[in-house]
Amino acid sequence: MSDEEITLTAGDAEVTVQPDNGGRIGGLRVGGLELLRQGDRFGCFPMVPWCGRIRDGRFRDGGTVHQMPLNAAPNAIHGTVRDGAWKVARRTADEAVLTYRLVEPWPYPGLVTQVVTLTEDSLSLAMAVETHGSSFPAQIGWHPWFNRNLGGPDDQDVRVSFDPEWQEERGDDHLPTGNRIAPKPGPWDDCFGMPGGVAVGLTWPGRLELRVTSPEAWVVVYDEQEAAVCVEPQTGPPDGLNTLPRLVTPLEPLEAGTTWHWTRL
């Protein structure tokens, strides 16, 4: 089955999926409006087997310390699967199933499966990490780059709304200090706790309202760039392989999902 760019359609919604570019969502168009920043590094990429930064690129599993490449020196960032080519396991007009086998520099074998499902008013992303060998710590997340402005001459910038229970205090190194603080106003490059599930609204006034939801309790919001705003649901905070590890075992894969639901204004 071809691993070239896939286009899914439902009503006037269209999604492009890029298996060869890290299993990335390359674009999401609703009624002809492109919601995601374009470019090989943007769109929406999966973060596996970790999310955000690992301090100094090192994490401990039992008595063993593993070193990941410092691709955001002095730290490692956003996992390894966004750098690889995924396989297409199945596709229909409105759904694609991709798989990726974990390889070096990640020290453990495992299989990642991502399911992309489009309807007329929503995009759902689901991911699972499984192993048939050694257990290992992992995280799952998504990193979408939503366009700050949809490009019309009178369009206003997107407005972000959410009600987190706490904010992870961020140190000078952009990593959580371990303290939970009351949420502060933006701009943000910060992780927030939403123990009832992630729910973040993005409103392009007069155009579209989109709601990012997930059963997970963690979300990173990054709005310090001029062109885009990122809302990143994930299974734990940055540096979570060290501070809040979730184990993938032969009997229990790690699973996560997120849905983006939109309404025209």
C-alpha positions in Angstrom: 0.0 0.0 0.0 1.4 3.4 -1.0 2.8 5.6 1.8 2.4 8.8 -0.2 0.3 11.7 1.1 -3.3 10.6 1.9 -6.3 12.9 1.5 -9.4 12.2 3.7 -12.7 13.9 3.0 -16.1 14.2 4.8 -18.5 16.9 3.7 -16.5 20.1 3.0 -13.8 19.0 5.5 -10.5 17.7 4.1 -7.4 16.3 5.9 -4.0 15.4 4.5 -2.0 12.7 6.2 1.7 12.4 5.6 3.0 8.9 6.5 6.6 9.6 5.2 6.8 12.9 7.2 6.5 11.4 10.7 2.9 10.4 10.5 2.0 14.0 10.4 -1.3 15.7 9.7 -0.2 18.1 6.9 -3.4 20.1 6.7 -7.0 20.5 7.8 -9.3 22.5 5.6 -12.9 23.3 6.5 -15.0 25.0 3.8 -11.7 25.9 2.1 -10.2 27.4 5.2 -6.8 26.0 6.2 -6.6 25.7 10.0 -3.0 24.3 10.3 0.2 26.2 9.6 1.8 24.8 6.5 5.3 23.5 6.1 7.3 20.2 6.6 7.8 21.0 10.3 4.3 22.1 11.1 0.8 20.7 10.6 0.2 18.4 13.5 2.8 15.8 14.5 2.6 12.9 16.9 4.8 13.0 20.0 6.0 9.5 20.9 7.6 7.9 22.9 7.8 11.2 24.9 6.3 14.7 24.9 8.1 18.0 25.2 11.5 18.1 26.6 13.6 15.5 28.5 16.0 17.2 30.9 19.5 16.7 29.5 18.1 14.1 27.2 18.4 11.4 29.9 15.8 9.2 31.5 16.1 6.4 34.0 14.3 3.0 33.6 15.0 1.0 36.7 18.8 1.0 37.2 19.5 2.0 33.6 20.0 5.6 32.4 19.3 6.1 28.7 20.6 9.1 26.7 18.6 10.5 23.8 20.0 12.9 21.2 20.0 16.5 22.2 17.9 17.9 19.4 16.9 20.9 21.5 20.2 21.3 23.3 20.7 20.9 26.2 17.6 18.7 26.1 15.8 16.2 23.9 12.4 17.1 22.6 9.1 15.7 21.2 10.1 12.0 20.8 11.4 10.2 17.8 8.5 9.1 15.6 8.0 12.5 14.0 11.4 11.9 12.3 10.5 8.5 10.7 8.4 7.1 7.9 5.2 5.4 8.9 3.4 2.5 7.1 -0.2 2.7 5.9 -2.1 -0.3 7.4 -5.5 0.7 6.1 -7.3 3.6 4.5 -10.8 4.5 3.5 -12.3 7.8 2.2 -12.5 9.2 5.8 -10.1 7.2 7.9 -6.4 6.2 7.8 -4.5 3.7 10.1 -0.7 4.2 10.3 1.9 2.1 12.1 5.5 2.8 13.1 8.0 0.4 14.7 10.2 2.1 17.3 13.9 2.1 16.4 17.2 3.5 17.6 17.9 5.9 19.3 14.9 4.7 21.3 16.3 1.7 23.3 13.2 -0.5 23.3 11.3 -2.3 20.5 7.6 -1.4 20.2 4.8 -0.7 17.8 3.0 2.6 17.5 -0.5 2.7 15.8 -2.2 6.0 14.9 -5.8 6.2 13.7 -7.0 9.4 11.9 -10.8 9.7 11.5 -12.6 12.6 9.8 -16.3 13.5 10.0 -18.1 16.5 8.6 -17.5 18.4 11.9 -14.6 16.7 13.7 -11.2 15.1 13.4 -10.3 12.3 15.9 -6.8 11.1 16.5 -6.1 7.9 18.5 -2.7 6.4 19.3 -1.4 3.3 21.0 2.1 2.1 21.9 2.5 -1.6 22.5 5.3 -4.0 23.2 5.8 -7.8 22.9 9.1 -7.6 24.8 10.5 -5.5 27.6 8.3 -3.0 29.4 9.3 0.6 29.1 8.1 4.1 30.1 6.5 6.2 27.3 4.2 9.2 26.6 1.8 10.0 23.8 0.8 13.4 22.6 0.0 15.6 19.6 1.6 18.9 18.6 -0.8 20.9 16.3 0.2 24.3 14.9 -3.1 26.1 14.4 -3.0 29.2 12.2 -3.2 32.3 14.4 -5.1 34.0 11.6 -7.1 32.4 8.8 -5.9 35.0 6.2 -8.9 37.1 5.3 -8.4 40.9 5.0 -10.7 41.5 8.0 -10.0 38.4 10.0 -9.1 38.7 13.6 -6.5 36.5 15.4 -7.6 33.3 17.2 -8.7 33.5 20.8 -7.8 30.7 23.2 -10.0 29.8 26.1 -9.6 27.1 28.8 -10.0 26.6 32.5 -7.1 24.5 33.9 -6.9 23.5 37.5 -3.2 24.3 37.7 -0.2 25.4 35.8 3.1 23.6 36.0 5.6 26.2 37.2 8.2 26.6 34.4 11.9 27.0 35.2 14.3 29.1 33.2 15.1 25.9 31.2 11.5 25.7 30.1 11.0 22.5 32.1 8.5 22.1 35.0 10.1 22.7 38.4 7.7 20.2 40.1 5.6 23.0 41.7 1.9 23.5 40.7 0.8 27.1 40.6 -2.4 29.0 39.9 -2.8 29.5 36.1 -1.2 32.7 34.8 -2.2 34.8 31.8 -0.3 34.2 28.5 1.7 34.3 26.4 2.4 30.7 27.2 4.9 27.9 26.6 3.5 26.0 29.5 1.9 22.8 30.7 -1.5 22.8 32.4 -3.4 20.3 34.5 -7.0 19.5 33.5 -7.8 16.4 35.6 -11.4 16.2 34.2 -10.0 16.0 30.7 -8.5 18.4 28.3 -10.9 21.0 26.9 -9.5 24.0 25.0 -11.5 26.4 22.8 -10.0 28.2 19.7 -12.2 30.9 18.2 -11.5 32.7 15.0 -14.1 35.5 15.3 -16.7 35.4 12.6 -15.2 32.3 11.1 -15.0 29.2 13.2 -14.9 27.8 16.7 -12.8 24.6 17.3 -12.7 22.7 20.6 -9.8 20.4 21.4 -10.7 17.7 23.8 -9.0 14.6 25.3 -9.6 12.3 28.2 -6.0 13.0 29.2 -5.2 15.4 32.1 -2.3 17.4 30.6 -2.1 20.0 27.9 0.7 22.3 26.7 -0.3 25.6 25.3 2.3 27.5 23.2 1.3 30.8 21.7 4.7 32.7 21.6 5.0 32.5 17.8 3.5 35.1 15.5 2.1 32.6 13.0 0.6 29.9 15.1 -0.9 28.7 18.3 -0.3 25.1 19.6 -2.6 23.2 21.9 -1.0 19.8 22.8 -2.9 17.1 24.7 -0.6 14.6 26.2 -0.4 11.7 28.7 1.9 13.5 31.1 4.0 16.7 31.6 7.3 17.6 29.9 10.1 15.5 31.4 7.4 13.0 32.3 9.6 10.0 31.6 11.5 11.0 34.7 8.7 12.6 36.8 5.5 10.7 35.9 6.4 7.6 33.9 3.6 5.5 32.3 4.6 2.0 31.6 4.0 0.1 28.3 3.9 -3.6 29.1 3.1 -6.8 27.0 -0.3 -6.9 28.7 -1.1 -3.2 28.8 -0.4 -0.8 25.9 -0.4 2.9 26.4 -3.4 4.5 24.6 -4.5 8.1 24.1 -6.8 10.1 21.9 -7.9 13.6 21.1 -10.8 15.1 19.1 -11.1 18.4 17.4 -14.7 19.5 16.9 -15.6 22.6 14.9 -18.6 24.9 14.5 -19.0 27.6 11.9 -19.8 31.1 13.1 
